[in-house]
Amino acid sequence: MMRPGPLAGVKVVELGIWVAGPACGGVLADWGADVVKVEPPAGDPQRNVFGAIGVQEQKAVPPFEIDNRGKKSVVINLRSEEGMAQMMSLLETADIFITNLRFAALQRLGIDPPALRQKFPKLVYGIISGFGLEGPDAHRPGYDLGGYWARSGAAHSLVPPGDTLATLRSGHGDHVTGMSLVAGVTAALFDAQRTGEGRMVSTSLLRNGMYNIAWDIGVQLRFGKRESTRSRSNSRAPLINSYVAGDGKGFWLLGLEAHRHWPALLATINSDELLVDKFKTTQLRLQNNVELIALLDAFFATKPLSEWTALFDEHDVWWAPVNSIVDVILDPQARAAGGFVSMSPREGEEPFEAVNSPVDFEDYEIRPGPVPYLGEHTEALLKG
C-alpha cells in the first residue's frame, strides 16, 4: 500500500530564481511538500532560459520543468506594501522558507533571515548564495559556473596543466547545492519539531564545489602539494582509466584494487605481452604506465565493446560504459534504477518523461504534479 510522501503536510514558500533555489524546492515538492513559488510579475527568468541564448520560440523549457514541477505559482510585487503583506501571509503558515536571492536584496526587501526569524521564530529559513554570506565577495553574483566550478578549484582540477578547459555543463553545481539545502532544511525542520524553534540554514555554490573536491584540497592542506591531473595516456592508474573499443565505444576500467583486479584483466586479454616483469606489481605498472596504457589501447581496439564486456563479465573485470546522453536515456539499468519519471500532463497534453529526483522512499512513488503557469495560483492563494 502506497504511503504519502515523507514531507506531506509540510508547507514551503520558495523565493527562488534560476536553478539552485528552485532545485531545492523541486525536490521538496517531489517528496510531498506543498511548495508555493513566489515570482515577480515578469516571472522566474529560468522560464525564458532559452531566450538567453537567442532561441525565441520556447514551446517547452525542460530546465524549468524539472525544478518546478508540482509547485504552485503566485505573482507578488515585493516592492509594494500590498505585496509584502501578501508575502507575510504566506510565511505565517509556512514551515520552511527557501531563497537564493542575494543577501543585500533580501535586506532591502526586509525579508533577510534576522527579520523573518524575529517575526516567525518557528520558521526554517534556507538560503543559497554564490560565495557565502560573509567575506569580501559575499555580495558577488555567482551562478554555478562561478561559485561551484571556477572559484572552488573544481574546474581547474579537471584538466592537466597547460590544457584548455572544456565548456562546462550548466546546472551541475546548482543541483548539487540544491540537494545540500534540501538536507539542511529537512534536518532543521526535524529539530524545529522537537524544540519549537526554527533556524537559518545556509549553503553556497563555493562550499559545495570545495566539498566535492575535498580529497584534492585535503591532500594540499596536509602535505602542501598534490599531484596535478594527468592525461589519460599518462594516468598513474592504468586499471582505473578510460579506453575505447574497436567499434569506437568508450568504457572505463574500475580496477581500484590493483592486486585483485590485475589477474582478472590478464585472464581476459590472455597475452604474453602483459606477463612481463615490468608489469608484475602495482609499483612497476605505475613506473611503466605509459607503455601499459598504450598496450591496452592496442588490445581493446581489436574487438567491439560488446565482445569485450562479455569477456569482462566472464572474468569479473569491473567496468562501466561511457554513455552519451542518448545512451543514458536508452540504458535499461538507468530505467530499472528509477532514473526517469512521467510528468503529469495538463488537459489535452500528452505525458512526457523527465529525470527523476535521486532519492527513493519505501512505499512512496514520486508522481510530479504539472509545471505551474506564471501566477496560476495567485488568486486562489492570495485572494481566496
C-alpha positions in Angstrom: 0.0 0.0 0.0 1.4 3.4 -1.0 2.0 6.0 1.7 2.1 9.7 1.4 5.4 11.4 0.7 7.7 11.9 3.7 7.1 15.7 3.6 3.3 15.5 3.1 1.7 18.4 5.1 4.9 20.5 5.1 4.4 24.0 3.8 7.2 25.6 1.9 7.5 29.1 0.5 10.1 29.5 -2.2 11.5 32.8 -3.4 14.0 31.4 -5.9 15.2 32.2 -9.4 17.2 30.3 -12.0 18.3 26.9 -10.7 19.8 26.3 -7.2 16.9 27.6 -5.0 14.2 26.2 -7.3 16.0 22.9 -7.4 15.7 22.6 -3.6 12.0 23.5 -3.8 11.5 21.0 -6.6 12.9 18.1 -4.6 10.8 19.1 -1.6 7.8 19.0 -3.8 8.7 15.6 -5.2 8.8 14.4 -1.6 5.3 15.6 -1.0 5.7 19.1 0.4 3.2 21.8 -0.5 5.6 24.3 -2.3 4.4 27.8 -3.2 6.8 29.5 -5.7 6.7 33.3 -5.3 7.6 35.0 -8.6 7.9 38.7 -9.7 5.5 40.0 -12.3 8.0 39.1 -15.0 8.4 35.6 -13.7 11.4 33.5 -12.8 14.0 34.2 -15.6 14.6 30.5 -15.9 11.2 30.3 -17.6 12.9 32.0 -20.6 16.3 30.5 -20.3 16.4 29.5 -24.0 15.9 33.2 -24.8 19.2 34.0 -23.2 21.0 32.0 -26.0 18.9 33.5 -28.8 16.0 31.0 -29.0 12.8 33.0 -29.5 10.1 30.3 -29.6 10.0 28.2 -26.4 7.3 25.5 -26.6 8.8 23.7 -23.7 11.5 24.5 -21.2 12.8 21.3 -19.7 15.4 23.0 -17.4 12.5 24.9 -15.8 10.1 21.9 -15.8 12.5 19.6 -13.9 13.0 22.0 -11.0 9.5 23.5 -10.7 7.1 20.6 -11.2 4.3 20.2 -8.7 4.6 23.7 -7.3 2.0 26.5 -7.1 3.0 29.8 -8.6 1.9 33.1 -7.2 2.9 36.5 -8.5 3.8 39.1 -5.8 5.3 42.5 -6.2 7.5 42.6 -3.2 8.3 46.2 -3.7 4.8 47.2 -2.8 3.2 47.3 0.7 0.4 45.1 -0.6 2.8 42.6 -2.0 4.8 42.4 1.2 1.6 41.9 3.2 0.8 39.0 0.9 4.2 37.5 1.4 3.9 37.7 5.1 0.5 36.0 4.9 2.1 33.1 3.1 5.0 32.9 5.5 2.7 33.0 8.5 1.7 29.3 8.0 4.9 28.1 6.3 7.3 25.6 7.8 10.2 26.3 5.5 11.3 29.4 3.5 13.9 28.9 0.8 15.6 31.5 -1.3 18.7 32.1 -3.5 18.3 35.8 -3.9 21.4 37.8 -2.9 21.6 38.8 0.7 21.6 42.5 0.0 18.4 42.2 -2.0 16.8 40.3 0.9 17.8 43.0 3.3 16.4 45.8 1.1 13.1 43.9 1.0 13.1 43.3 4.7 13.0 39.5 4.4 16.5 38.7 5.4 17.0 35.9 8.0 17.1 38.1 11.1 13.9 40.0 10.0 11.9 36.9 9.2 13.2 34.8 12.1 12.1 37.6 14.5 8.6 37.5 13.1 8.3 33.8 12.7 10.5 32.0 15.3 9.4 28.5 14.2 10.3 29.2 10.6 13.2 27.3 9.0 15.0 29.8 6.7 17.1 28.2 4.0 19.4 30.3 1.8 21.8 29.6 -1.0 24.5 32.1 -2.0 27.2 32.1 -4.6 30.2 32.6 -2.2 28.8 32.5 1.3 27.1 35.1 3.5 30.3 36.7 4.9 33.6 37.9 3.5 34.8 40.4 0.9 33.0 38.8 -2.0 29.8 37.7 -0.3 27.8 40.2 -2.4 29.1 38.9 -5.8 26.7 37.1 -8.2 27.9 33.5 -8.7 25.9 31.1 -10.9 27.2 27.5 -10.7 30.0 28.3 -13.3 31.4 31.0 -11.0 30.9 29.6 -7.5 30.8 25.9 -7.9 33.2 25.3 -10.8 35.6 28.2 -11.2 36.3 29.6 -7.7 36.2 26.3 -5.8 39.0 24.8 -7.8 36.9 22.1 -9.4 37.2 23.3 -13.0 41.0 23.8 -12.7 41.4 20.3 -11.3 39.7 18.7 -14.3 42.4 19.3 -16.9 46.2 18.6 -17.0 48.5 21.7 -16.7 48.5 23.7 -19.9 45.4 22.1 -21.3 42.4 24.3 -22.2 39.4 23.9 -20.0 36.4 22.5 -21.9 33.0 24.2 -21.7 31.2 23.1 -18.6 27.6 21.9 -18.5 25.2 24.3 -16.8 23.1 23.3 -13.7 25.5 20.7 -12.3 26.7 22.7 -9.3 23.2 24.2 -8.9 21.6 20.8 -8.4 24.3 19.6 -6.0 23.9 22.8 -4.0 20.1 22.5 -4.1 20.3 19.0 -2.7 22.6 20.2 0.1 20.0 22.7 1.1 17.3 20.0 1.0 19.3 18.1 3.6 19.9 21.2 5.7 16.3 22.4 5.8 14.8 19.0 6.5 17.3 18.4 9.3 16.4 21.9 10.7 12.7 21.1 10.4 13.2 17.9 12.4 14.9 19.9 15.1 12.2 22.6 15.0 9.5 20.0 15.5 11.4 18.8 18.7 12.2 22.3 20.1 9.6 24.6 18.6 12.3 26.8 17.3 13.4 27.2 13.7 16.8 28.4 12.5 18.6 29.7 9.5 20.3 27.1 7.2 22.8 28.3 4.6 24.9 26.8 1.9 26.8 28.1 -1.1 27.9 27.1 -4.6 31.5 27.7 -3.5 31.3 25.5 -0.4 29.7 22.6 -2.4 32.3 22.8 -5.1 35.0 22.7 -2.4 33.4 19.8 -0.6 33.2 17.8 -3.8 36.9 18.0 -4.5 37.8 17.7 -0.8 40.2 14.9 -1.5 42.4 17.1 -3.5 42.1 20.1 -1.2 42.7 17.9 1.8 45.9 16.5 0.3 47.1 20.1 -0.4 46.3 21.1 3.2 48.1 18.2 4.8 51.2 17.9 2.5 51.5 21.3 0.9 51.2 19.8 -2.6 49.1 17.5 -4.7 49.6 15.6 -7.9 48.3 17.5 -11.0 45.7 16.0 -13.2 47.2 13.8 -15.9 46.1 13.0 -19.4 44.6 9.5 -19.8 47.6 8.3 -21.7 49.8 9.1 -18.7 47.4 8.0 -15.9 49.1 6.7 -12.8 46.4 4.1 -12.5 46.1 2.2 -15.8 43.4 0.0 -14.3 41.2 3.0 -13.4 41.3 4.6 -16.8 39.1 5.2 -19.9 39.6 3.2 -23.1 37.9 2.9 -26.5 36.9 -0.4 -28.0 37.3 -1.3 -31.7 33.8 0.0 -32.6 34.6 3.4 -31.2 32.5 2.9 -28.0 34.2 4.0 -24.8 34.3 2.4 -21.4 36.1 2.8 -18.0 38.0 0.1 -16.2 37.3 0.2 -12.5 40.2 -1.8 -11.2 40.8 0.2 -8.0 42.2 -2.8 -6.0 45.1 -3.5 -8.4 46.3 -6.7 -6.7 42.8 -8.1 -7.0 41.8 -6.8 -10.5 45.0 -7.3 -12.4 44.8 -11.1 -12.6 41.2 -10.8 -13.9 42.4 -8.4 -16.7 45.2 -10.8 -17.6 42.8 -13.7 -17.9 40.6 -11.5 -20.1 43.2 -10.3 -22.5 45.4 -13.5 -22.3 48.6 -12.1 -23.9 52.2 -12.8 -23.1 52.9 -9.1 -23.7 51.3 -8.4 -20.3 53.1 -11.2 -18.4 56.5 -9.5 -18.5 58.3 -8.4 -15.3 57.8 -4.7 -15.8 54.0 -5.1 -15.3 54.3 -7.6 -12.5 53.5 -5.4 -9.5 51.4 -2.3 -8.9 54.5 -0.2 -8.4 56.1 -1.5 -11.7 52.8 -0.8 -13.5 52.9 2.7 -12.2 56.5 3.1 -13.3 55.7 1.8 -16.8 52.2 3.3 -17.0 52.5 5.0 -20.4 53.7 1.8 -22.1 51.0 -0.3 -20.3 48.2 2.1 -21.4 49.4 2.1 -25.0 49.4 -1.7 -24.9 45.9 -1.8 -23.5 44.7 0.7 -26.1 46.0 -1.6 -28.8 44.3 -4.7 -27.4 41.0 -3.0 -26.8 41.0 -1.7 -30.4 40.8 -5.3 -31.7 37.2 -6.1 -30.6 33.9 -4.2 -30.4 32.7 -3.2 -26.9 30.1 -6.0 -26.8 32.8 -8.7 -27.1 35.0 -7.1 -24.5 32.2 -6.6 -22.0 31.2 -10.2 -22.3 34.8 -11.2 -21.5 34.9 -8.7 -18.7 31.8 -10.2 -17.1 33.1 -13.7 -17.6 36.4 -13.0 -15.8 34.9 -10.5 -13.2 36.7 -7.4 -14.6 34.9 -4.3 -13.2 33.9 -1.8 -15.9 31.3 0.8 -16.8 30.2 2.2 -20.2 30.9 5.8 -21.2 27.4 6.7 -22.0 26.2 9.6 -24.2 23.0 11.4 -23.1 21.1 9.3 -25.6 22.8 6.1 -24.2 21.6 7.1 -20.7 18.0 7.6 -21.9 18.1 4.1 -23.5 20.1 2.4 -20.7 17.9 -0.4 -19.2 19.7 -0.1 -15.9 19.0 3.7 -15.7 15.4 2.9 -16.2 15.3 0.0 -13.8 17.0 2.2 -11.2 14.1 4.7 -11.4 16.1 7.4 -13.2 13.0 8.7 -15.1 9.6 9.9 -14.1 6.4 10.6 -16.1 5.4 14.2 -15.8 1.7 14.9 -15.2 0.2 16.4 -18.3 -2.4 19.2 -18.4 -5.7 18.6 -20.1 -5.1 17.9 -23.8 -1.4 17.3 -23.4 0.5 14.0 -23.6 2.5 12.8 -20.7 6.3 13.2 -21.1 9.4 11.9 -19.4 11.8 13.8 -17.2 14.7 13.0 -14.9 13.6 11.8 -11.5 15.0 13.3 -8.3 17.6 11.0 -6.9 16.2 9.6 -3.6 13.5 6.9 -3.3 11.3 6.2 -0.3 9.8 2.8 0.6 6.0 2.7 -0.3 6.1 6.1 -2.0 6.1 6.8 -5.7 7.1 10.2 -6.9 4.3 11.4 -9.2 5.2 15.0 -10.1 2.3 17.5 -10.5 2.2 19.8 -13.5 4.6 22.7 -14.0 2.7 25.8 -12.9 1.9 28.7 -15.3 3.2 32.0 -14.1 0.9 33.2 -11.4 -1.5 30.3 -11.9 -2.4 30.1 -8.2 -2.2 33.8 -7.3 -5.9 34.3 -6.9 -6.6 31.1 -5.1 -3.8 31.6 -2.5 -3.8 35.3 -2.0 -7.4 36.5 -2.7 -9.3 33.4 -1.6 
